[in-house]
Amino acid sequence: MLQITKSQADALQKKLIADDTPARVLFGMKHWHPFVEDVVEKISTDNPPILVGLALAPHYSKLSIGSYEDSVRRGLARKHSNVPFVMVKSWHTEPSLITALSTRVSKGLSEMRGSQRIIVVFTAHSLPLRAVFDDDPYQAQLLETSQLVAKEARVTDWDFAFQSASGPTGTWLGPSLKEKIAEFSNKGIKRILVCPVGFVSDHLEILYDLDVEARDYANSHGVELARTLSLNDDPKFIEALAAVATPFLVRQMVAR
């Protein structure tokens, strides 16, 4: 995942340069080196005109995006930095993101040849219920993205499920993908295309949770399960990142 994130950052840097939007693109991680706080601490010593935080997750939750924002603020506090900082809260409806995802859905469906019914299931990482407040927009934003992707891909037969929970059923956001697989199997639906709209690159939650665990579970229920390709450093996805970051950078350039 580290190499993919680096590729995404490098591609975004090239895109911004090509668009004549000067900006230095660096990346930090929450659970591994380079840590967000360390990267931000180094950035602050250069005293940039603005620091734009863009998490590689399109949907806002205090537990996810909010924690990245907190990490940036801790990094700035280490140096007592007054660098202006703005955090992109969410970008789940960005047109280029929707197009990148819908293109993958269309391709995935075309590769699942045959006359049997196929249902598209959009997924995202589940969160513990104890940490999700009533005003948290996470689930609503995920459904909005799913609706937009389905509409652009002209898909009417779709559903949504959470994946990768690490706690007992009933203590995390649901329904789970496994629950949906069992439900579809009982209804005679034997073909599923999963589109993980909550993830933007290949990592454990994709390569194991979907490609191994979910697929094995589906097979045990007589269900064929396929997955759309991850976004990684696809040019359309990088275009979405640039479109999200550019307005903040341009406003700062104008202000100067």
Secondary structure, DSSP 8 states (H G I E B T S, - for coil): -HHHHHHHHHHHHHHHHHTT--------BSSSSSBHHHHHHHHHHT--S-EEE--S-SS--TTTHHHHHHHHHHHHHHTT----EEE----TT-HHHHHHHHHHHHHHHHHS-SSS--EEEEEEE--BGGG--TT--HHHHHHHHHHHHHHHTT--SEEEEEE---S-TTSBSS-BHHHHHHHHHHTT--EEEEE-TT--S-SHHHHTIIIIIIHHHHHHTT-EEEE----TT-HHHHHHHHHHHHHHHHHHHHH-
